[in-house]
Each structure stands twice: as C-alpha cells, then as structure tokens.
Amino acid sequence: MEEEKQSEPNPPAPQPPVQQEEKPPFDLDLLMYFIKIIRTVFVGLFWMLVNIFIGLYLGFGVPEESTPGRLIFFYSWLVISLTAYIYYIWKMWRKKEKVP
C-alpha cells in the first residue's frame, strides 16, 4: 500500500499566467462624433417641440385662430430660430473637438 501511495504522480508545476491581448484604448474621436450626433438630434427635436407648442398649441401659427400680427411674429420667429439652429449645427460640425 505504501508503494502505491508513492507511485502517484506529482501535481504539475504551476504555469505562468497567459498574457491577454491588450485592447487598444477607446477611440475618443468616435465618442466625440457620437456626441455631435446626439447634440444635433436633441437640439433639433427641442427646436421642433418649442415651435410646435407655440404654433399649434398656443395657436400662433394657425390662421383661423390667430391675428395677422401673431402670424407674422410666429413665422418670423420660426425663420430666425431655424437660421440660428442651422448656424449652430454648421459651426459645431465644422470645428474639431478637443479631447475631454
């Protein structure tokens, strides 16, 4: 019996840890591009929400419910704010973002 115990194989020697492949760091340019897309969509939806509220809910943009002065105010506001929105988006997409 003692001979059987001695003939058992020894446990294998510990192996060095396997090196994992290093992943490249997260691409910050891709993140900044995604942030630009989200800002564009959010500001556009907010602009539309404000103008729908003023024009339809308050009745500034409906000719049957509004006076000519309110119609002129609303549609001039719509054109001016759309121009400002397009300018903002154009400037945002034109410049190179700095890494945070």
C-alpha positions in Angstrom: 0.0 0.0 0.0 2.8 2.4 0.8 4.3 1.7 -2.6 1.0 2.6 -4.3 0.9 5.9 -2.5 4.4 6.8 -3.5 3.8 6.0 -7.2 1.1 8.6 -7.5 2.1 11.3 -9.9 3.1 14.7 -8.5 0.8 17.6 -9.3 2.0 19.6 -12.3 4.2 22.7 -11.7 2.3 26.0 -11.8 2.2 27.5 -15.3 3.0 31.2 -15.8 -0.2 33.2 -16.4 -1.2 33.6 -20.0 -0.9 37.1 -21.2 -4.1 38.5 -22.6 -4.2 40.6 -25.7 -4.0 44.3 -25.0 -7.1 46.0 -26.3 -6.5 49.4 -27.9 -7.8 52.3 -25.9 -11.3 53.6 -26.5 -11.4 55.7 -29.7 -12.2 59.2 -28.4 -12.8 60.5 -31.9 -15.6 58.1 -32.3 -17.0 59.2 -28.9 -16.9 62.9 -30.0 -18.6 62.0 -33.3 -21.4 60.3 -31.4 -21.7 63.3 -29.1 -22.1 65.6 -32.1 -24.8 63.3 -33.5 -26.7 63.3 -30.2 -26.5 67.1 -29.8 -27.7 67.6 -33.3 -30.7 65.4 -32.8 -31.5 66.7 -29.3 -31.3 70.4 -30.3 -33.4 69.7 -33.5 -36.1 67.9 -31.5 -36.1 70.7 -28.9 -36.4 73.3 -31.6 -39.3 71.5 -33.2 -41.0 70.9 -29.8 -40.9 74.6 -28.9 -42.2 75.7 -32.3 -45.0 73.1 -32.3 -46.0 74.3 -28.8 -46.1 78.0 -29.9 -47.6 77.4 -33.3 -50.2 74.7 -32.7 -50.9 74.5 -29.0 -51.0 78.3 -28.4 -52.5 78.9 -31.9 -49.9 81.4 -33.2 -49.4 79.5 -36.4 -53.0 78.6 -37.2 -54.6 81.3 -39.5 -58.1 80.6 -38.2 -57.2 81.0 -34.6 -54.7 83.9 -34.8 -54.4 87.5 -35.8 -52.1 88.7 -38.6 -49.7 90.2 -36.1 -49.3 86.9 -34.2 -48.9 85.1 -37.5 -46.1 87.5 -38.6 -44.5 87.2 -35.2 -44.6 83.4 -35.2 -43.4 82.8 -38.8 -40.6 85.4 -38.4 -39.6 83.7 -35.1 -39.7 80.3 -37.0 -37.4 81.5 -39.7 -35.0 83.3 -37.4 -34.7 80.4 -35.0 -34.3 77.9 -37.9 -31.5 80.0 -39.2 -29.9 80.1 -35.7 -30.3 76.3 -35.4 -28.7 75.7 -38.8 -25.8 78.1 -38.0 -25.2 76.3 -34.6 -25.2 72.9 -36.2 -22.9 74.1 -39.0 -20.4 75.6 -36.5 -20.5 72.5 -34.3 -19.8 70.1 -37.2 -17.1 72.3 -38.7 -14.8 72.5 -35.7 -12.6 69.8 -34.4 -13.5 68.8 -30.9 -10.8 68.7 -28.2 -10.4 65.5 -26.1 -12.0 66.0 -22.7 
